[in-house]
Amino acid sequence: MLTTMKVFLWWFVVGATMALSVLMLQGGIRDVMQAQGSVWTLKLAELLTTIIGGGLLGGCIALILDRIKKS
């Protein structure tokens, strides 16, 4: 159980970092910084859901591949 959690957390961080790097390359961070007022919070929420989604994708794929490797 502990090794499964370590695998998931490691690949969650890697996936989130990759999603953040793609957002930075596409100019998503610039859009957040230039947004004003309530639009800023919406853009920030959009950015965070993308980063968390990338982390979940990386973590889940790692768990699936780990399970296949063990069987």
N, C-alpha and C positions, 0 to 999 in steps of 0.2 A: 504494500500500500504506500509506504514511504517513497519507494523508488518511482512509483507511478506518479505521485505528486511532484517529485523533483523533476521528472521528465516533462510533465505538463507545464510547470512553472517556468522551466528553462525555455521551452519553445514558445510559451506565451510571451515572455519578454522579447525573444527574438522576433516573433511575428509582429508584436506591437512596434518594435523598433523599425522593422521593415516598412510597416504601414506609415509610420511617421516620416521616414526618409522619402517615401513616394510622395507624401503630401508636401514635403518641403521642396522637392524637385518640381512639382506641378504648381507651386505658388499658393497652396492652401493656407500656409502660415501667414503670408502677406495679406491675404484676404481678411483673415481674422484681425490682424493688427490695424488694418485700414477701416474696419467696420466701426460705426458709431452707434452709441445708445443701445437699445434693446436688440438690435441686429447683431451686436457683438456677442451677446450671450447665446443667441441662436447659432451663430457661426462656431462658437466655442463648443457648444453641445454637439454640433455636427462633427467637429474635429475629434472630440473625445470618443464618440460612438464609432468612428472609423478606426481609431487606434485600438480600441477595445475589441472591435470586430476582427481586426488583423491578428491580435493576440489570441483570441478564441479559435480562429481558424488554424493558426500555427500549432496551438496546444492540442486541439482535437485530432489533427492529422498526425501529429507525433504519437499520440496515444494509440491511434488505429494502427500505425506502422509498427509500434512497439508490440502490440498484441499479435500482429501477424508474425513478427520475428520470433516471438516466444512459442508459437504453435507449430 
